[in-house]
Amino acid sequence: VAPRSAAAMRTSTELSAHSVDEPTTRSGRINSLVSVELEDKAEDEAPRRSPRLHHLDWLRSCMIFFAVFCHVWQTLHFPPQHAADDVVYTSEPTTSAAYYLRWVQLGRLVCIPLLFFVSGAALALGPYSAASSGRGIGPTFLKVGVLTLAGLALNGLIFLAGPRDERCSLEMAEKLHCKGPLMDFLIAPNAGSLFPILYQFWYTLFLLLFLAEDAPLYRELLSLSTGGEPSLPRLLLRWLAASALYVLAGLAPPALHLQDVLLLVAAEAAFLGCVCGSARAAAAGAGSAVRLWQYGAAAAAVLQFGVPRFQITTFDTNLVLYYHAFRQLMTLGFVVTLTRASAAPVASRAWPLVLFGLILLCPSTSFTLAGMITYPWFPKAADRLLWLGGSFVVPLALDRIGRTFAAAGTDLPLPASVGVGTLLLYFVHPLFIAVFARFPVLSSEPFLLTTTALVCCLA
């Protein structure tokens, strides 16, 4: 029952009692009624905070742990270009390294996509929630920016403590006679002099970029979800800005084909139309349409970044364009969370059928570097579309599962120490790698080193 309805019921009941009460008690009861009304009014006027969705906390912490594990594994055992996942199926003795290759290959499908999806969802629960009236991203932007600068400074000090030969990995340190001021290996070998400083903070830099690019869109989606009229000039400006980025970056060396640039521009318009359609459907109470528009946005984003031939081999403008798929995931996470109260289940109503989609989109367990270990780019368009499809479907499915348990009140809150500990681990784990890699018992097992670093952060 709504607070005001409950107050009205209490008022009616107590007024009925007044008709039979003694006159000497009426004044006290009227004062009580006034007190109740004032309390209800205060409750109505108090800002309502969005409920915490605990599954988002769990997903973020789990993916941070996996991202750190990948960095540890990459430092201790430099990844090959290709590695067939066949040794684990034989009767011959198998080392843990063979399993690590499998886990890294499967985890790359969801790790970074989930982190951006959760970041977008957090905006819909915080600065751009209905309760906050869209107060903006200023504090969030400032906080992430300060932490990024501090982390880059720490990474810079670690890089300066190592040797100047970029070939000096942990495995090659003895062979190359590497010697630095404090270290004889690099955390990110064979990566030039810039990326070892950026390292894990490429993620926060892209996060800041996406926040700056899409802040007006978040405000527009919030307005649409609460019944506002669409601002066509604002949406057109957002599309033109994104299109200009695609054209300018696509024409810079290594240049994209013209048809690929046109696809990026056209699919951007389709994506914007779908997320706005979902927000408007939420305002109209069209439950199934809310979710169908979100499926349309995911499909547009998969085609937008799965078909173009980016030819990713290093950190260049094409990589920046390709990673804008994460911006779409972030926006999708925002609109899914913003409209969660209005979105009716669609695929989950026949959820066993989703299993076929997961099998279809499941990647090979054989490892292939495919450009960058962070997120691969495959030469064949079919492989790219299947991979990106999995990166969009899995977050949507996990979010639906999490919200189902949240609605039932059976989800478990993430302990605060774990949430803070994993964030701390993400920011300082290069320091733990630099120290713990010198201990043979830890350097031989990336999972053990990662877990030890996490325990230190939790403490």
Disulfide bonds with the S-S distance in Angstrom:
Cys168-Cys178 1.77
